[in-house]
Structure formats: C-alpha cells, structure tokens
Amino acid sequence: MNHIVKAGETLSSISSDYRTPIQVIIQANPWINPNMIVPGQSIIIPNLPDKEMIPYSIYVFIAERQLELRKNNVVQATYPIAVGKMLSTTPVGDFVIVNRQPNPGGPYGTMWLSLSKKSYGIHGTNDPSSIGKAVSKGCIRMYNEHVNELARIVPNGTAVYIRPFRRMI
C-alpha cells in the first residue's frame, strides 16, 4: 500500500504506526532518503494491500457514535460504538487496518483491529453498557458480536475514515 507522508511524520513514526520495521520500509523504498522525508511524499508500506483495491471501507462518526461499513461506497451495516472521552479523544483522520488480534483480553473484548495510528484500534468490549458513550481512551469500541462480524468481512488494508460528525448533504 502507499502512504502519503503528512506534516510532522518521520520514517520512524510511520514504521511505528504501521507496525512495520523501519528496515523493511527502507528495503521497499530504496530510492528514499530515510533521514529526509517530506509531506506529500509517497512511501510503500509492504505486506498491506492497497486500500483502493479493497471494496470495503469503514466510516466512523464520533458525534453520532456510529460506525458504517460500506462496500463500493454503499452502506452495508451501521453499528453503535463508544468513542474517546474528553481527555482522550478519538483521533480524526484517514487510517487503515494494519493487523488484528482475536481475543486480546482485558477491556478489548473478543477482537482487536489495529489502526495505522499507534495505540488506536477498533475493538470489542468487556463492558457492553459503555456502547453509545464517550468513555474510551480514544479507541472505537463495539459490541463483541459486531466487531467479530466486521473482522470476518474486512481485510487488513481496509480504509477507516474517522470524522467528528456526519455532514449534512
């Protein structure tokens, strides 16, 4: 997949966000200077499919506390979610699912889908009463049965668009 460098990013931060060793990224991009990357530059992240080749996408609307699964931009399902609280808000932006872990334990429920922002993911919960609230440390919480369903459908590399709210058209 291709990552477009954003202001403030370094090769080290990109490596961390995608959970890909920096040497693997350098090997996949032999033409780049690892000490000087610039915003707008395209960097290949190996071992992840290009999100443009995946028919699925995920849209998260923080204010509405909803997650939409789309296929070819047509809504397939809408799920209630919990989002970050005031001091640990859910990050807004464009991400991809980089890996997954079934049964991660603790408060993460039955499935963890890592986002391309270190320490953030879409996951289940051991507290179903939290769904619909702003209570997490920035992650997107779902009912376990919903996150399991989502994980069965979407592959790694799936685009995840997190927005503060759904825009009125």
N, C-alpha and C positions, 0 to 999 in steps of 0.2 A: 504494500500500500504506500501511497505518497503522503507525507506530512508536510504541510506548508508552515515554515518557521514563523512564529509570532514574536513580536517585540518582547525582549527580556528573556527569551528562551536561550539555553545553551545546549550543546550536544549532550552534556551530562544530564540536564533536566529532561530532555526528550527521551534519552535512554531510560531514565527512571520512570517517566510517565508510561512508556510502552512496555516496561519490564523486559527490555531487550538489552543485553550487554553492549556497552559502547563500542567495543571492538567489532561486534557483529554488524553494527550500523556502519562503522567505518569501512568494513570489508564490502558491504553492499553499495557504498557510495565512494569509490576510490578517488573520484575527482574533487571531493570537497576538502577544504582545509578545516580540520577538526577544531582549530583554535579560533576560527573566524567564520561563523555562520551569520547570515543576515535575514531580517524579516522578509518574507515573500519567497525565500529560497525553498526549493522542493527537496525533500530528503526521503529516500526509500526506507521504509520500515520492513525488513524482511519477515517472512513467515506469517504475514497477515494479508488476507485478500483485500483487494481494492474495494472500498465501500461502494463505489459506483457500480460494481458488478453484482452486488447483493440486492435482491429485490425488496428486502425488508429495511425499515428504519423505525426508530423509536423517537417519539416526541414527548418531552416532559414539560408540563405546565405547572410551575411551582404554586402560584396563587390558587389555581383550581384544584391542586393536589390530585392531578390525573396524569397517567401515562398512556399514550396512544401507541399501539402497534400498527404500522402501516405496511402494506405490500403494494409496490408500484404506486406509492402515494395515495392509496385508498385505505381508509381506516378499516382495520380488521377486528380490533378489540380496544376497549378503553378500560383501564384498571384504576381503582383508587390507590393512592400512595400516601406515605408520610414523607416529609421533607425536613431539611435542616432547620434548627431553631435559630433565634435571632443572633446569637453569638457564634454560631457555626452554620452559616447558611449554605444551601446547596449551590454549587458553582454554576454559573450561567455560561453557556458556550456550546461548541460543537466538539464532540468526542466520538470515540469508537469503543466497542467492547474488545478488550485485548486478551482476556482469558477468563476462565471460570473455575469455580471450585464447589463441587457438591458437598453438602454437609460441613460447612466451615465451623460450626459450633457457636456457642455463646449467643449473642443477640442477633446473629446474622441468619438465623433460620436454616432452611434446607438448601439454599443455593446462593452463591456469590458470583456476580458478573462484574469483573473489574473494568473500570473506565480508563481511558487514556489520560487520566489525571490521577497521579499517585494518591493513594489512600481513599479514593472515592469509588463507589460502585452502586449497582442495583442489587438488592438482596432481599431475602425473606426476613422473618422476624420471629422472635420467641415471645413477642407481646402484641398479639393481633389488635388489641384495643388502641394501639398507637396509630393505626392506619387512619388517614384523614387529618392528621395533626402535624404541626411543625415541632418535632421533638428529636430528630436525629442529629448526628454530628456532621451533617452535610450530605450523607448518602440518601439514596432513594430506597425506601422500604416498601415492600409489597407483602400481601398475604402469601404464605408459603406455596399454596396451590397455584397462585397466579405467577410467581417468579419461576416455578418449575415449568409451567406451561410455556412461558416466554423463553426460557432456556432451551426447551425442546425445539422451538421454532427458529430462533435467530442464531446464526453462526458468529464466531469471533470475526471481527471486522465490521460488524453492523454499526451504522451511524446512529449516534444518540445526540439529539438536539435538545438542550435544556434551555427553556425560556422562562422569564419571570411570570408571564401570563399569556393566555391565548389572545391573539389580536383579533379585534372585530373586523370583519370584511364588509 
